[in-house]
Structure formats: C-alpha cells, structure tokens
C-alpha cells in the first residue's frame, strides 16, 4: 500500500509539473504576441504617423496614407528608428526627425499630383524617396540626387523592402545637390533634404511655372529658415513663405553633406523649431537676394 500510494503521489506531482510547464508556455506565448503587437515595427510606424496627424504636422490625407505605407523602421535601424529626432544613417549623413519630414511633405504635396515629376535633393536612406514615389503614382517620376554613391545603394535596397515596383518610378543620380538635374526637368516640385546658405538660382530655374521649391536656407552655425518658393509667370515676383526655423545638414561646395560643424565643434542635427512666418521686411530681403542672383522667375 505504501508503495502504491507513493507512486500515485509521484504521478500527481508529475501531472502538476506538466500542467505548470504548459501554463508557462501559454503565458509566454501570450506575452510575446502582445509585445509584438504593441512594439512591432509596423505598429510603431502607425503610432508615429497617427501622432504626426494628430499634432497637425500632416494635413494632407495623401501624405498620411503614403507614410502609413512606408515603414520608417525599414530605413532606419536601432532603438531610435521611430523617435522624433535625427538619426545617423551612415556615410556622414543623417535622416531628419519625422516631424520635419512630415511638414515638408505636407507643403510639397499641395503641388504634387499623380503623374508629377519631383526632384529630391539628398535622398539619403530613401525614406522620403519612397513616400514621394507613392505620391507621384505609376505615371510620375522622382529624380533622387545624392552625393554619396553608397547611400544610393542603401536607398534602393530599403525601398525594395517596401515595394520593388516603386523603384521603377525613381531615377537615381550621384551628383552635387546644389546643381539639381536640369536634363530631367522641369519639375512640378523640388524637395531638398539639405541646407544651403542661399537659394541656388539653378534650382528655381528647373521648376515649372506653378512649381514649388522647399529648401532650408541659412548659415552653418545657426538655424535655417524652412523656405517655400513658388515659381510664377515670367515678370512676376516669386511667392516666398517661411515655414519656421530648422537646423539642418548643410551642403559644402563639393555637394557633400556636412554633419559636423568645425566652428560649433558639434554635430549638426536636423531639428524643427516652430516659428511664425517671416516678417514683410525679411521676405523683402529674401526677394532682393533672389533678384541679385538673377533668377529667371
């Protein structure tokens, strides 16, 4: 009797242990599922874009939909992929914070329609390139200019993760961002991801009448103005608007991005600081600068 009772107790203990192990496996599975649902790359991307929409950095539904389709985590690796901050992407370049991207895309999307031709200066890791390629549609074209050939390859590989068919809408060029690409113009819109000390005349010349240039203008050591320049009919002054202050990655004379300021002795990160439009006096000064550059607009 004693031996039989002992065996029964051992069986019961074995069954209890088995049930406990099974319960642990189930709980672990549930935890993993919940964690993946909460923190997966696509979920985090959705939350990022919804936040930008809620904060009204995105107002155009087409931009919202396009950014939902382009997972930022496929273009930026590491724990800061979805953080609202600039992130290094290699080759001495950075990708700007999502807020800056959203504001710029929202402004430029007012001009972009299916079939449009868009010039992107500084395509970097391809995040904005992918979004623009969705906005222009199958009949449109994005001309992506980048000074680092290594980034071009990275850009192409990243876009292919979203949809390799999008690559058919993009022409990639290794060139000086300040020069643009006149041979593929004129453009409905030009989106610059780099900063310059003054508006390059050649870029405005490459716009169609009614086209829009979005560019960051200012000195290396200070903040830049996020400037919108609309090209109008010949003889009319350009329509210029300041969208706020931005510290952005400047472009040097060789067309290379400068991510380290020698004068400031610190990295230069793309950061958006909300600001009111330029005063009439500041706008007049900028128009005067464009006149001095002999822009044919």
C-alpha positions in Angstrom: 0.0 0.0 0.0 2.7 2.4 0.9 4.5 1.8 -2.5 1.3 2.2 -4.4 0.4 5.5 -2.6 3.9 6.8 -3.3 3.6 6.0 -7.0 0.2 7.9 -7.1 1.8 10.9 -5.4 4.6 10.8 -7.9 2.1 10.7 -10.8 0.2 13.6 -9.4 3.3 15.6 -8.9 4.3 14.8 -12.5 1.0 15.9 -13.8 1.1 19.1 -11.8 4.6 19.9 -13.1 3.4 19.2 -16.7 0.4 21.5 -16.3 2.6 24.2 -14.8 5.0 23.9 -17.7 2.1 24.1 -20.2 0.7 27.1 -18.4 4.1 28.9 -18.6 4.4 28.2 -22.3 0.9 29.6 -22.9 1.6 32.7 -20.8 4.9 33.2 -22.6 3.2 32.9 -25.9 0.6 35.4 -25.0 3.2 37.8 -23.7 5.2 37.5 -27.0 2.1 38.1 -29.1 1.1 41.1 -27.0 4.6 42.5 -27.1 4.9 42.1 -30.9 1.5 43.7 -31.4 2.5 46.6 -29.2 6.1 47.1 -30.3 6.3 45.6 -33.8 7.8 47.8 -36.5 4.6 48.4 -38.3 2.7 49.1 -35.1 5.3 51.7 -34.1 5.1 53.2 -37.6 1.4 53.5 -37.4 1.6 55.2 -34.0 4.2 57.6 -35.3 2.2 58.7 -38.3 -1.0 59.0 -36.3 0.8 61.2 -33.8 2.0 63.5 -36.6 -1.5 63.7 -38.0 -2.9 64.4 -34.5 -0.4 67.2 -34.0 -1.3 68.6 -37.4 2.2 68.2 -38.8 0.4 66.2 -41.5 -2.7 67.8 -43.0 -2.9 66.1 -46.4 -4.6 62.7 -46.3 -2.4 61.5 -49.2 0.7 62.2 -47.2 -0.8 60.4 -44.2 -1.7 57.3 -46.4 1.7 57.3 -48.0 3.6 57.5 -44.7 1.4 54.7 -43.4 2.7 52.5 -46.3 6.3 53.3 -45.8 7.7 51.7 -42.6 10.4 54.0 -41.2 11.9 51.0 -39.4 12.9 49.6 -42.8 15.0 52.7 -43.5 16.4 53.5 -40.0 17.8 50.8 -37.7 18.3 50.9 -33.9 16.2 51.9 -30.9 15.7 55.5 -32.2 14.1 54.4 -35.5 10.7 55.9 -34.6 11.9 58.6 -32.2 11.1 62.2 -33.1 14.8 63.0 -33.5 17.5 62.9 -36.1 19.3 59.6 -36.6 22.6 58.9 -38.3 22.3 56.6 -41.4 25.9 56.2 -42.3 28.3 57.9 -44.8 28.4 61.0 -42.7 24.6 61.7 -43.2 21.5 61.8 -41.1 17.8 61.4 -41.6 15.8 64.2 -40.1 13.2 63.8 -37.4 9.8 62.6 -38.6 8.2 65.9 -37.7 10.5 67.8 -40.2 9.8 65.3 -42.9 6.0 65.4 -42.4 5.9 69.2 -42.5 8.0 69.3 -45.7 6.0 66.6 -47.4 2.7 68.2 -46.4 3.8 71.5 -48.0 5.2 70.0 -51.2 2.1 67.7 -51.6 0.0 70.7 -52.4 1.7 70.7 -55.8 2.2 67.0 -56.4 -0.4 65.1 -58.3 -0.3 61.6 -60.0 2.0 61.9 -62.9 4.1 64.8 -61.4 7.8 65.0 -61.8 9.6 65.7 -58.5 13.3 66.4 -57.8 14.6 65.2 -54.4 18.0 66.6 -53.3 19.7 64.4 -50.7 17.7 61.1 -50.9 19.8 59.6 -48.0 18.4 56.3 -46.9 15.4 56.5 -49.3 12.6 57.2 -46.7 11.3 60.4 -48.4 12.0 59.0 -51.8 9.7 56.1 -51.2 6.9 58.4 -50.0 7.3 60.7 -52.9 7.2 57.8 -55.3 3.8 56.8 -53.9 2.5 60.4 -54.2 3.5 60.7 -57.9 1.9 57.4 -58.8 2.9 54.9 -61.5 2.9 57.6 -64.2 5.0 60.0 -62.2 8.8 60.3 -61.7 11.1 61.1 -58.8 14.6 62.2 -59.6 16.7 61.4 -56.5 20.1 63.1 -56.3 22.6 62.1 -53.7 26.3 62.9 -53.4 27.3 59.6 -51.7 27.0 56.6 -54.1 26.9 54.3 -51.0 23.7 55.9 -49.9 22.2 55.4 -53.3 22.6 51.6 -53.0 21.3 51.7 -49.4 18.3 53.8 -50.6 17.5 51.3 -53.4 17.7 48.3 -51.1 15.5 50.0 -48.5 12.8 51.0 -51.0 12.7 47.4 -52.3 11.7 46.2 -48.8 8.5 48.3 -49.2 7.7 47.6 -52.8 10.3 46.9 -55.5 7.9 48.3 -58.1 8.4 51.8 -56.6 12.0 51.7 -57.9 10.6 51.9 -61.4 9.3 55.4 -60.6 12.7 56.7 -59.4 15.8 57.9 -61.3 18.9 57.8 -59.0 21.8 60.2 -59.7 25.1 60.7 -57.9 25.7 64.4 -58.2 26.0 67.8 -56.4 22.7 68.6 -54.7 23.1 72.3 -55.5 23.0 71.6 -59.2 19.9 69.5 -59.3 19.3 67.8 -62.6 18.2 70.1 -65.5 18.2 67.3 -68.0 15.2 65.6 -66.3 13.3 68.8 -65.6 11.3 70.9 -65.5 9.8 69.8 -62.2 6.5 70.3 -60.5 8.2 70.3 -57.2 11.7 70.2 -55.6 12.3 68.8 -52.1 15.6 69.5 -50.6 16.8 67.5 -47.6 19.9 69.6 -47.2 20.6 73.2 -46.2 22.3 76.0 -48.3 23.4 79.5 -47.4 21.3 81.0 -50.2 18.8 79.8 -52.8 20.6 78.3 -55.7 19.3 80.0 -58.9 19.6 76.9 -61.0 17.1 75.1 -58.8 14.4 77.7 -59.3 15.1 77.7 -63.0 14.4 73.9 -63.1 10.8 74.4 -61.7 7.8 74.5 -64.0 5.7 77.7 -63.8 3.5 77.0 -60.7 6.1 74.7 -59.3 7.3 74.7 -55.7 10.8 74.6 -54.2 11.1 73.6 -50.5 14.6 74.4 -49.2 16.5 75.2 -46.0 18.4 78.5 -46.1 20.8 79.8 -43.6 24.4 79.8 -42.2 26.2 76.7 -41.0 26.5 78.0 -37.4 22.9 79.0 -36.9 19.3 78.0 -37.5 17.9 77.9 -41.0 14.6 79.1 -42.4 12.5 76.4 -44.0 11.6 78.3 -47.2 8.9 77.7 -49.7 9.4 79.3 -53.1 6.6 79.2 -55.7 7.6 79.9 -59.3 5.1 82.2 -61.0 4.8 83.5 -64.6 7.6 85.4 -66.1 7.8 89.0 -64.8 6.1 88.3 -61.5 8.0 88.1 -58.2 8.2 84.6 -56.6 5.8 83.8 -53.9 8.0 83.2 -50.8 7.0 81.9 -47.4 8.9 80.9 -44.3 7.7 77.8 -42.6 9.8 78.1 -39.5 13.3 77.6 -38.1 15.2 74.4 -38.8 18.7 73.3 -38.0 19.6 71.1 -40.9 22.5 69.3 -42.6 24.3 71.9 -44.7 25.9 71.1 -48.1 29.5 72.1 -48.7 31.0 73.4 -52.0 31.6 69.8 -53.2 28.0 68.9 -52.7 28.8 66.7 -49.6 26.7 66.9 -46.5 28.4 68.5 -43.5 27.3 66.7 -40.3 30.0 68.2 -38.1 30.4 71.9 -37.6 34.0 72.9 -37.1 33.0 76.3 -35.7 30.5 74.9 -33.3 32.5 71.7 -32.6 29.4 69.6 -32.5 27.2 67.5 -34.9 24.5 69.4 -36.8 21.2 67.5 -36.5 18.0 68.2 -38.4 15.7 69.7 -35.9 12.5 71.7 -36.5 11.6 74.6 -34.2 8.1 76.1 -34.9 8.2 79.7 -35.8 5.9 82.3 -37.3 6.2 83.3 -40.9 8.8 85.8 -41.9 8.1 89.5 -41.4 7.4 91.5 -44.5 10.8 93.1 -44.1 12.5 89.6 -44.0 10.6 88.4 -47.0 11.6 91.6 -48.9 15.2 90.9 -48.1 14.9 87.3 -49.4 13.2 88.6 -52.6 16.1 91.0 -53.0 18.5 88.1 -52.7 16.7 86.2 -55.4 16.8 89.3 -57.6 20.5 89.7 -57.0 21.0 86.1 -58.0 19.3 86.9 -61.3 16.8 84.2 -61.0 14.7 83.9 -64.2 11.4 83.6 -62.4 
